[in-house]
Amino acid sequence: MKGIRVFALLTVLGAFTAPAAQAQGGGGGQGRGGNRMEMLMQGITLTDAQKTSVDSIGTAFRAQMPPMQQGTPPDSATRAKRMEIMQKQFAAVRTVLTPDQQKVFDENVKNMPPMGGRPRP
């Protein structure tokens, strides 16, 4: 049961990040950019309270995302806004984690491939 909840949470968060990843040229879906939050949470076991918090954060940030039209690439301002919101979401998720979990999260961020093949600033 616990594994199903974690999978469901990561699936929701992965779905949240996929459109922005695809907009940046990351491929979306199961490719490099489609599961960014799942990659960030790799090796981290969340408590039920943390899962609830992370889910609430995902919901709140999804509501802030500018809409995207299917088949139409977003303009640079929309891409930038989506990236800004994703970074804020990642920062908010990090605050829910314990110091040990934050270390793993930070390492996952460091090791994550850049979106769209662009170098990380």
N, C-alpha and C positions, 0 to 999 in steps of 0.2 A: 504494500500500500504506500509506504513512504517513497519507494523508488518511483512509483507511478506519479506521485505528486511532484517530485523533483523533475521528472521528465516533462510533465505538463507545464510546469513553471518555465523550464528552460525552452520548451517549444514556443510558448507565448513570447518570451523575451527574444528568442531567435527570430520569430516572425516580425517583431517590432523593428529589429535591426536590419532585416533583409532588404526592404525597399531602399533604405539609405545606402546600404552597401552596393546594391545593384546600380543605384544612381551614380555612385562613385566609380563604377566599372569593376566592382568586386565580383560580379557574377551572380550573386544572390543564391537562393536555394541552398543546396548542401555544399556549395563551393566555398572558397576562402572567405568571402564576406558575409555569407548567409547566416552563420552561427556565431557571431562575434561575442554575444553575451554568454553563450554556452562555453566558448573558449575561455572567456574571462573567469568563469566559475569552475573550470576544470580543477579537480583536486580539492574542492571546498564542499564540505557537507554542512548544509544549513539546518538550523533548528526550525521547528514549526513557526515560531514567532518571526524568525528571519525570513522564511518563505513568504509569510503573509506581508511583511514589510516590503520585500523585493517586488512582490506582485502588485502591491499598491503603488509603488514607485513607477513600475512599468506602465500601469494604467494611467497615472497622472501625466507621464511624459508622452505617451502615445496621443493623448488628447491635445498636446501642444504641437505635434508634428504638422507641418504644412501639408496639405493634400497633394497627392501625385496623380497624374492622369496616366492610365494604362497606355503604353505604346508611345508616350511622349516624354522625351528626356527632360528632366527638370533644368531650369536655368541655374546659373551659378549662384544667385542669391538664395534660391530654394535649397540647393545642395549645401550651401554654407549654413543656413538656418538649421537644416536637419542634422548636420554634423555637430553644431553647437548644442542642440538639444540632446543628442546622443552622449556627448561628453559630460553634460550636466547629469544625465541619468546615471552614467557610470560612476560619477563622483558621489551621487546620492546613494547608490547601491553600496559603495565602499564604506559609507558611514554606518551601515547596518552590520558590518562584519566586525569580528573580534580582531585584535591586533595580529594574531597568528594568521587568521584568514586574510587580513589585509596584505600581509607579506606575500602570500600565495597569489592573491589577486594582482598585486603590483608586478610580480614576476610574470604572470600571464599577460598583463598589459605590455610589459617590456618585450616579451617573446612573440606577441601577436604580429602577423604580417600586416604591412600598411595597406589601407584600402586603395583599390584601384592601381596597385603597383607603384604608387607614389611614395617617395621617401617620407618618413615621419619627421615632423619639424623638431 
